[in-house]
Amino acid sequence: MPATVYILCTITALICCVLLFRGYRQAHARLLFWSALCFAALTLQNLFLFLDVIIFPQLDLSLFRLSFSLLAVLFLLYGLIWKDK
């Protein structure tokens, strides 16, 4: 059951990423771009969570998971602070 939840979370983050990139292509709003990058990093974070807990339980991939989480927050924070347009 946990594997299903991890996969569904990864797919959901990927769908959000794709939809945000599509919205950015149409509207050219920079916040959509940075939000899409945030969800791309969250997709990778969820993928590494699945790999860490389900596929490779003997390895510790928490550094990769936390790095992608930090990157996602930094993307969104930069997009929210950036006042250029």
N, C-alpha and C positions, 0 to 999 in steps of 0.2 A: 503493500500500500504506500509506503513512503516514496518508493521509486516513481509511482504514478504522480504523486503530488509534485515532486521535483521536476519531472518532465513537463507537466502541465504549467508550472510556473515559468519554466524556460520558454515554452511555446508562447505563453501569454506575453512575456517581455519581448520576444522576437516580433510578435504581431504588432505590439505597440510601437516598436522601433520602426517597422516597415511603414505603418500608417503615419507616423510622425514625419518620416522622410518624404513620403508622398505629399503630405501637407506642405512641407517646406518647398518641395519642387513647384507646387502650384502657387503658393502665397509669398515665398521668399522672406518669410518672417524668421529672423535669426533665433528667436526663442524656440521655435520649432526645431531648428537644426541642433541646438545644444540639448534640447530635450531628447531628440532622437539619439544623439551620441550617448546621453545618460542611459537610455534604455538599451543601447547596444552593449554598454559595459555591464549593465544589470543582467543581460542575457548571458554574457560570458561568466558572470559571477554565479548565476544559477546553474550553468553547465558545470562549472568547477565544483559546485556543491554536490551535484549528482555524482560526478566522478570521485569526489573525496569520500562521500558517505556510502555509495552503493557499489561502484566499480572497483575502486582501490581503497578499501578500508584500512589497509596496513600502512598506507602512505599518509603523510600530513600535508594536505594542500591548502591549509587554512591561510597561509601567507598569500597565495594567489587569489583566493576568494576575497580576502580583505583588501587586497590591492585593487581589484576590480570594483569593489564597493566604494572605496575611496575615490577612484577615478570617476565613477558615475556621479558622486556627489560634487566633485570638483567641476565636472562639465556643467552640471546644472547651476551650480553657484556662479560660475563664470558667466553663463548665459543670462542669469538673473541680474547680475551686477553691471554687465556691459550695457552702457547707455548710448552707444553710438547711433543707433537707429530706432 
